[in-house]
Amino acid sequence: MRILSLNLDEIVSEADILDKEVKSIKENLIKLCWYMRGSLTIDEAWALSHEEREIIQALVKENIETTKKTGMPFF
């Protein structure tokens, strides 16, 4: 999409979409820090690549599923 050819409404719409994406990334990073119980700071989380975040999120998901299956406390 060419930003220079957008009208004001389209620019505002794009800005809203980007704001939502930024908020989603922030929420995911904060959740990762919480699940890691302090072993990952927010600054370290921001430094992770997308692939690294996906790997950690998969590990968290796997650990949650294991916890549910075993009945062990998680929270």
DRENTORKOL-3810 file (N, C-alpha, C; in nm, 4 decimals):
REM DRENTORKOL-3810
@n.u->0.0850; n.v->-0.1177; n.w->0.0000; ca.u->0.0000; ca.v->0.0000; ca.w->0.0000; c.u->0.0896; c.v->0.1241; c.w->0.0000
@n.u->0.0572; n.v->0.2152; n.w->-0.0829; ca.u->0.1354; ca.v->0.3386; ca.w->-0.0924; c.u->0.0764; c.v->0.4424; c.w->0.0015
@n.u->0.1505; n.v->0.4778; n.w->0.1041; ca.u->0.1045; ca.v->0.5748; ca.w->0.2024; c.u->0.0856; c.v->0.7124; c.w->0.1388
@n.u->0.1696; n.v->0.7486; n.w->0.0461; ca.u->0.1617; ca.v->0.8812; ca.w->-0.0143; c.u->0.0343; c.v->0.9016; c.w->-0.0951
@n.u->-0.0273; n.v->0.7940; n.w->-0.1391; ca.u->-0.1471; ca.v->0.8091; ca.w->-0.2207; c.u->-0.2761; c.v->0.7913; c.w->-0.1396
@n.u->-0.2650; n.v->0.7768; n.w->-0.0088; ca.u->-0.3831; ca.v->0.7570; ca.w->0.0740; c.u->-0.4466; c.v->0.8908; c.w->0.1106
@n.u->-0.5795; n.v->0.8886; n.w->0.1240; ca.u->-0.6460; ca.v->1.0083; ca.w->0.1730; c.u->-0.6439; c.v->1.0059; c.w->0.3263
@n.u->-0.6906; n.v->1.1107; n.w->0.3883; ca.u->-0.6828; ca.v->1.1244; ca.w->0.5338; c.u->-0.7516; c.v->1.0097; c.w->0.6064
@n.u->-0.8703; n.v->0.9696; n.w->0.5622; ca.u->-0.9426; ca.v->0.8605; ca.w->0.6275; c.u->-0.8640; c.v->0.7288; c.w->0.6199
@n.u->-0.8007; n.v->0.7048; n.w->0.5067; ca.u->-0.7219; ca.v->0.5827; ca.w->0.4908; c.u->-0.5975; c.v->0.5854; c.w->0.5798
@n.u->-0.5370; n.v->0.7019; n.w->0.5942; ca.u->-0.4203; ca.v->0.7159; ca.w->0.6812; c.u->-0.4607; c.v->0.6915; c.w->0.8260
@n.u->-0.5721; n.v->0.7481; n.w->0.8673; ca.u->-0.6218; ca.v->0.7278; ca.w->1.0041; c.u->-0.6523; c.v->0.5801; c.w->1.0273
@n.u->-0.7118; n.v->0.5156; n.w->0.9290; ca.u->-0.7418; ca.v->0.3728; ca.w->0.9394; c.u->-0.6141; c.v->0.2907; c.w->0.9541
@n.u->-0.5133; n.v->0.3209; n.w->0.8743; ca.u->-0.3842; ca.v->0.2513; ca.w->0.8837; c.u->-0.3196; c.v->0.2748; c.w->1.0202
@n.u->-0.3275; n.v->0.3970; n.w->1.0695; ca.u->-0.2705; ca.v->0.4294; ca.w->1.2003; c.u->-0.3414; c.v->0.3498; c.w->1.3100
@n.u->-0.4730; n.v->0.3360; n.w->1.3000; ca.u->-0.5484; ca.v->0.2572; ca.w->1.3980; c.u->-0.5056; c.v->0.1106; c.w->1.3953
@n.u->-0.4868; n.v->0.0569; n.w->1.2758; ca.u->-0.4431; ca.v->-0.0823; ca.w->1.2614; c.u->-0.3057; c.v->-0.1004; c.w->1.3259
@n.u->-0.2146; n.v->-0.0083; n.w->1.2988; ca.u->-0.0798; ca.v->-0.0173; ca.w->1.3556; c.u->-0.0831; c.v->-0.0031; c.w->1.5078
@n.u->-0.1668; n.v->0.0851; n.w->1.5596; ca.u->-0.1813; ca.v->0.0999; ca.w->1.7045; c.u->-0.2267; c.v->-0.0308; c.w->1.7688
@n.u->-0.3213; n.v->-0.0986; n.w->1.7057; ca.u->-0.3707; ca.v->-0.2266; ca.w->1.7579; c.u->-0.2605; c.v->-0.3327; c.w->1.7547
@n.u->-0.1817; n.v->-0.3333; n.w->1.6484; ca.u->-0.0711; ca.v->-0.4291; ca.w->1.6380; c.u->0.0333; c.v->-0.4041; c.w->1.7464
@n.u->0.0654; n.v->-0.2783; n.w->1.7712; ca.u->0.1620; ca.v->-0.2434; ca.w->1.8756; c.u->0.1102; c.v->-0.2874; c.w->2.0121
@n.u->-0.0178; n.v->-0.2621; n.w->2.0384; ca.u->-0.0766; ca.v->-0.3024; ca.w->2.1662; c.u->-0.0715; c.v->-0.4544; c.w->2.1826
@n.u->-0.0988; n.v->-0.5267; n.w->2.0768; ca.u->-0.0944; ca.v->-0.6725; ca.w->2.0811; c.u->0.0467; c.v->-0.7225; c.w->2.1109
@n.u->0.1461; n.v->-0.6621; n.w->2.0484; ca.u->0.2849; ca.v->-0.7009; ca.w->2.0734; c.u->0.3216; c.v->-0.6736; c.w->2.2186
@n.u->0.2843; n.v->-0.5561; n.w->2.2694; ca.u->0.3125; ca.v->-0.5224; ca.w->2.4089; c.u->0.2482; c.v->-0.6231; c.w->2.5038
@n.u->0.1218; n.v->-0.6556; n.w->2.4796; ca.u->0.0511; ca.v->-0.7521; ca.w->2.5649; c.u->0.1208; c.v->-0.8878; c.w->2.5622
@n.u->0.1606; n.v->-0.9334; n.w->2.4445; ca.u->0.2289; ca.v->-1.0622; ca.w->2.4333; c.u->0.3624; c.v->-1.0621; c.w->2.5060
@n.u->0.4377; n.v->-0.9532; n.w->2.4955; ca.u->0.5670; ca.v->-0.9455; ca.w->2.5634; c.u->0.5491; c.v->-0.9443; c.w->2.7148
@n.u->0.4505; n.v->-0.8721; n.w->2.7632; ca.u->0.4252; ca.v->-0.8679; ca.w->2.9072; c.u->0.3815; c.v->-1.0046; c.w->2.9577
@n.u->0.2984; n.v->-1.0735; n.w->2.8814; ca.u->0.2578; ca.v->-1.2089; ca.w->2.9202; c.u->0.3777; c.v->-1.3025; c.w->2.9247
@n.u->0.4670; n.v->-1.2925; n.w->2.8262; ca.u->0.5869; ca.v->-1.3753; ca.w->2.8273; c.u->0.6682; c.v->-1.3512; c.w->2.9538
@n.u->0.6851; n.v->-1.2252; n.w->2.9904; ca.u->0.7604; ca.v->-1.1924; ca.w->3.1118; c.u->0.6922; c.v->-1.2524; c.w->3.2340
@n.u->0.5605; n.v->-1.2447; n.w->3.2396; ca.u->0.4875; ca.v->-1.3002; ca.w->3.3539; c.u->0.5046; c.v->-1.4517; c.w->3.3599
@n.u->0.4868; n.v->-1.5181; n.w->3.2470; ca.u->0.5007; ca.v->-1.6639; ca.w->3.2446; c.u->0.6427; c.v->-1.7074; c.w->3.2797
@n.u->0.7409; n.v->-1.6265; n.w->3.2460; ca.u->0.8798; ca.v->-1.6609; ca.w->3.2748; c.u->0.9170; c.v->-1.6282; c.w->3.4197
@n.u->0.8232; n.v->-1.5758; n.w->3.4940; ca.u->0.8384; ca.v->-1.5506; ca.w->3.6376; c.u->0.9633; c.v->-1.4691; c.w->3.6723
@n.u->0.9873; n.v->-1.3667; n.w->3.5928; ca.u->1.0970; ca.v->-1.2766; ca.w->3.6235; c.u->1.2302; c.v->-1.3143; c.w->3.5612
@n.u->1.2371; n.v->-1.4288; n.w->3.4960; ca.u->1.3648; ca.v->-1.4655; ca.w->3.4336; c.u->1.3836; c.v->-1.3948; c.w->3.2995
@n.u->1.2798; n.v->-1.3249; n.w->3.2542; ca.u->1.2855; ca.v->-1.2468; ca.w->3.1310; c.u->1.2309; c.v->-1.1079; c.w->3.1612
@n.u->1.3147; n.v->-1.0075; n.w->3.1484; ca.u->1.2693; ca.v->-0.8706; ca.w->3.1724; c.u->1.1993; c.v->-0.8173; c.w->3.0474
@n.u->1.1256; n.v->-0.7104; n.w->3.0638; ca.u->1.0563; ca.v->-0.6508; ca.w->2.9491; c.u->1.1580; c.v->-0.6000; c.w->2.8466
@n.u->1.2708; n.v->-0.5478; n.w->2.8928; ca.u->1.3744; ca.v->-0.5025; ca.w->2.7989; c.u->1.4322; c.v->-0.6198; c.w->2.7196
@n.u->1.4533; n.v->-0.7310; n.w->2.7875; ca.u->1.5032; ca.v->-0.8502; ca.w->2.7183; c.u->1.3986; c.v->-0.9029; c.w->2.6207
@n.u->1.2725; n.v->-0.8962; n.w->2.6598; ca.u->1.1644; ca.v->-0.9429; ca.w->2.5727; c.u->1.1592; c.v->-0.8604; c.w->2.4441
@n.u->1.1770; n.v->-0.7293; n.w->2.4561; ca.u->1.1777; ca.v->-0.6431; ca.w->2.3379; c.u->1.2937; c.v->-0.6774; c.w->2.2447
@n.u->1.4023; n.v->-0.7286; n.w->2.3006; ca.u->1.5198; ca.v->-0.7604; ca.w->2.2191; c.u->1.5075; c.v->-0.8943; c.w->2.1467
@n.u->1.4064; n.v->-0.9741; n.w->2.1824; ca.u->1.3881; ca.v->-1.1038; ca.w->2.1180; c.u->1.3414; c.v->-1.0869; c.w->1.9737
@n.u->1.3817; n.v->-1.1786; n.w->1.8901; ca.u->1.3306; ca.v->-1.1785; ca.w->1.7529; c.u->1.1896; c.v->-1.2386; c.w->1.7533
@n.u->1.1202; n.v->-1.2214; n.w->1.6449; ca.u->0.9858; ca.v->-1.2788; ca.w->1.6322; c.u->0.9915; c.v->-1.4302; c.w->1.6485
@n.u->1.0906; n.v->-1.4919; n.w->1.5870; ca.u->1.1052; ca.v->-1.6368; ca.w->1.5958; c.u->1.1315; c.v->-1.6814; c.w->1.7401
@n.u->1.2154; n.v->-1.6081; n.w->1.8112; ca.u->1.2433; ca.v->-1.6421; ca.w->1.9513; c.u->1.1183; c.v->-1.6297; c.w->2.0379
@n.u->1.0390; n.v->-1.5253; n.w->2.0134; ca.u->0.9134; ca.v->-1.5088; ca.w->2.0887; c.u->0.8187; c.v->-1.6252; c.w->2.0611
@n.u->0.8105; n.v->-1.6668; n.w->1.9353; ca.u->0.7242; ca.v->-1.7796; ca.w->1.9004; c.u->0.7691; c.v->-1.9073; c.w->1.9706
@n.u->0.8993; n.v->-1.9298; n.w->1.9784; ca.u->0.9517; ca.v->-2.0493; ca.w->2.0449; c.u->0.9165; c.v->-2.0472; c.w->2.1936
@n.u->0.9361; n.v->-1.9332; n.w->2.2583; ca.u->0.9040; ca.v->-1.9228; ca.w->2.4008; c.u->0.7541; c.v->-1.9393; c.w->2.4228
@n.u->0.6724; n.v->-1.8798; n.w->2.3365; ca.u->0.5272; ca.v->-1.8938; ca.w->2.3497; c.u->0.4846; c.v->-2.0393; c.w->2.3341
@n.u->0.5477; n.v->-2.1127; n.w->2.2444; ca.u->0.5172; ca.v->-2.2550; ca.w->2.2271; c.u->0.5554; c.v->-2.3326; c.w->2.3527
@n.u->0.6686; n.v->-2.2988; n.w->2.4118; ca.u->0.7114; ca.v->-2.3640; ca.w->2.5353; c.u->0.6138; c.v->-2.3367; c.w->2.6483
@n.u->0.5696; n.v->-2.2124; n.w->2.6607; ca.u->0.4719; ca.v->-2.1762; ca.w->2.7637; c.u->0.3436; c.v->-2.2551; c.w->2.7431
@n.u->0.2953; n.v->-2.2604; n.w->2.6195; ca.u->0.1724; ca.v->-2.3340; ca.w->2.5891; c.u->0.1874; c.v->-2.4813; c.w->2.6253
@n.u->0.3000; n.v->-2.5397; n.w->2.5899; ca.u->0.3269; ca.v->-2.6799; ca.w->2.6215; c.u->0.3278; c.v->-2.7024; c.w->2.7731
@n.u->0.3909; n.v->-2.6111; n.w->2.8467; ca.u->0.3957; ca.v->-2.6240; ca.w->2.9922; c.u->0.2572; c.v->-2.6095; c.w->3.0558
@n.u->0.1752; n.v->-2.5215; n.w->3.0019; ca.u->0.0384; ca.v->-2.5055; ca.w->3.0537; c.u->-0.0410; c.v->-2.6332; c.w->3.0298
@n.u->-0.0292; n.v->-2.6904; n.w->2.9109; ca.u->-0.1005; ca.v->-2.8144; ca.w->2.8794; c.u->-0.0541; c.v->-2.9291; c.w->2.9701
@n.u->0.0765; n.v->-2.9385; n.w->2.9919; ca.u->0.1305; ca.v->-3.0415; ca.w->3.0802; c.u->0.0780; c.v->-3.0230; c.w->3.2219
@n.u->0.0732; n.v->-2.8983; n.w->3.2677; ca.u->0.0230; ca.v->-2.8684; ca.w->3.4016; c.u->-0.1233; c.v->-2.9097; c.w->3.4146
@n.u->-0.2026; n.v->-2.8815; n.w->3.3133; ca.u->-0.3439; ca.v->-2.9202; ca.w->3.3165; c.u->-0.3594; c.v->-3.0705; c.w->3.3200
@n.u->-0.2807; n.v->-3.1416; n.w->3.2406; ca.u->-0.2898; ca.v->-3.2881; ca.w->3.2357; c.u->-0.2485; c.v->-3.3540; c.w->3.3669
@n.u->-0.1474; n.v->-3.2970; n.w->3.4313; ca.u->-0.0962; ca.v->-3.3578; ca.w->3.5539; c.u->-0.1696; c.v->-3.3103; c.w->3.6788
@n.u->-0.2447; n.v->-3.2024; n.w->3.6660; ca.u->-0.3159; ca.v->-3.1485; ca.w->3.7807; c.u->-0.2268; c.v->-3.0709; c.w->3.8763
@n.u->-0.1066; n.v->-3.0431; n.w->3.8338; ca.u->-0.0135; ca.v->-2.9667; ca.w->3.9178; c.u->-0.0547; c.v->-2.8186; c.w->3.9163
@n.u->-0.0289; n.v->-2.7474; n.w->4.0267; ca.u->-0.0635; ca.v->-2.6045; ca.w->4.0287; c.u->0.0263; c.v->-2.5258; c.w->3.9339
@n.u->-0.0304; n.v->-2.4276; n.w->3.8686; ca.u->0.0451; ca.v->-2.3472; ca.w->3.7744; c.u->0.0566; c.v->-2.2030; c.w->3.8206
@n.u->-0.0515; n.v->-2.1495; n.w->3.8755; ca.u->-0.0536; ca.v->-2.0087; ca.w->3.9114; c.u->-0.0224; c.v->-1.9855; c.w->4.0555
END
